[in-house]
């Protein structure tokens, strides 16, 4: 999730101060991605350093309004017109956990999958309850909020399907066939052994 580009896109609508940006971000994402004000100000300072925003003078209430520059507008346009790049590797903790667990001697991978499935289904139920209790229907806030919640629902459903698929794949292999012993081959990189003279 790009907080940087999201804040720039909001600033493209007009100057805002820090708390106002946080509020606007929450309105537009259904408060599903909590940002603290420190994160907002750190991001604004980096955006200013990069020439994408400039800070104005404080108003009578002491609010410092930030405004987007032409370079910032160009970045917003580029962000909105490009696809989100998905990385080739995974940093998904669940995928890594199951891959490692499936290769460890003595681990009941089915139990690991069942524990995760229960948590995923509980999350899915909570998301469905949440989707029924959103902002006023037919409002811009409801649309933005429902887009984010729908995405989370689809991700949880996909995770449940993937867990079913993983469990089926593991059933065709006896557990001992998947176990990996520690390799006796030593990696070539690292600190060389000290020679004894």
N, C-alpha and C positions, 0 to 999 in steps of 0.2 A: 504494500500500500504506500503510495507516495504522498506523504503529508506535504512535502515541499510543493509539488505541482497542484495539489488540492488547494492549498492556501493561496497560491498564485492565481488560480482560477477564480477563487472567491474575490480576491483583490481586483481582478479584472472587471468586477461589477461596480467597484467604487472603493474609496479609501475606508479602512477599518482600523480600529485599535485592537490590541491583543485579546482581551476578553471577548470582544465582539467577534473576532475571527473564530475563537473557540466555539462560541455560541452558533455562529453560522455553519461551521463544520459539523457540529452536533445535529443541527436542523437538517442538513443535507445528507447525513449518513444515518439518521435515526438513532443517534447516540450509541451506535454499535461498536465504535472504535474510539474509546476514551482518550482524549489528549489532555495533558496538563498544561497549564499556562506557561510553565518554564520551557516546555518543548516548543510551544508556539514562538516564544521570544527568541529561543536559540535558533530556530529555523528562520525567523525574520532577520536576525543578524547575519546569518550565512547568505540569505538571499540579497541582503544589502551589500555584503562583501562582494558578491558575484555580479552586482550591478542590475539585479532584477527588480528590486524595490528601492524606494527611498523613504526615509522617515521625515515626517513633517514636524512642525512646531506643536508643542502641547496646546490643547484648547483650555478654556477657563476651568474645566474640571480636572485638568492634568492628564487627559488622555492624549497619547501620542498616536496620531493617525499615520498609517503606512499606506503608500500608494505604489502601484505597479509602474514600471518603466516600459518603454517600447521593447527593450530586450526581454522583459518579463512577459509581455503580451505575445511575443514571438514564441517563447518557450511554452506558454499555455496552448497556443495554436498547434505547435508540433506535438505536444502531449496528447491533446484531444484527437488529433488526426492519425495517431500511430497506434499499432496494436501493442498490447501488453506482452512483453517478452517473457516466456516461461523458460526457466533455466533447464539445461539438459540433465543435470544431476538433481538429486533430491536432498533436501534437508528436513524432510518430513520425519519427525521423531517416531511416529507409529510404524512407518515402512521400515526404517532402520532397526527399530526394536524387534519387529517380527523376523526380519532377515537374520539378525544376530541370534535371536532365540531359537530359530529353526535349525541352527547349526551347532548349538551347544548341547553337550551330553547331559541327559537327565532333566531337561526342561520340558514340561508339558505345554507344548505350543497351543494345543487346543484350548487349554484353560486360559492361556494368555489372550487368545482370540475371543473366547466367550466373555471374559472380563471386559474387554474393549467393546464388544458388541453391546453388552448391557449399558455401558456408559454412552455409547453412540445413540442407541435407541432412546435412552432417557433424555439426551440432548435434543434429539429430534422431536420428542413429545413436547419438551419445553419450548422449542422454536415454534411449533404449531400453535401452542397456547399464546405465545408472544405475538404471533402474526394476527391473531384474532383481537388483540388489545392495543392496536396501534393508534396513531393520530386520526383525526376526523377524516372519514372517507372522502375521496375526491379532492383532497387538498394536495398542494405540491409537497408538503412535508410527508404525507402518507405515501405518496408515490416513491419518494426518495427512500423512505424507511422500508417500504415493502420490497424494493429492489434489493436492498442489502439483506434483509431477512430471507427473502426467497433464495438468494445466492447461498446463504448459510444452510438452508434446508436442503438444497440440491447437493451441497458438499457432504452433508451428513448422510443423505441417502446414498450417495456414491460410495462413501466410506463403508456403509453397511453392506453394500453389494460387493465391494472389494474384499471385505472380511469373509463373506460367504465364499467367494472365489478362492481366496487364499486357503481357507479350510478344506475345500474340495481338492485343491492341488496337493496339499500335504497328506491327505488320506491315501493317495495312490503310492506314497513312498513309506516304507517302514522307517520308523524314527531313527534307527541306528544307521540307515543309509544316508541320512542327511548330516549326521554329526561330523564335524571337522575337528580333528586333533590339532594342537599347535604345530605349526610347520617347524621342521628341523633345519630348514634352509634359513640362513641368516640374511637379513637385508644388507645390501651393499652400501647404503648410505648411512650416515651417522658417524659417530666418533670411532676412529680406528683403534684397534687393540694396541696397547702399549707393548713394545718389544722389550724383552728382558735381556739385558746384557751383562 
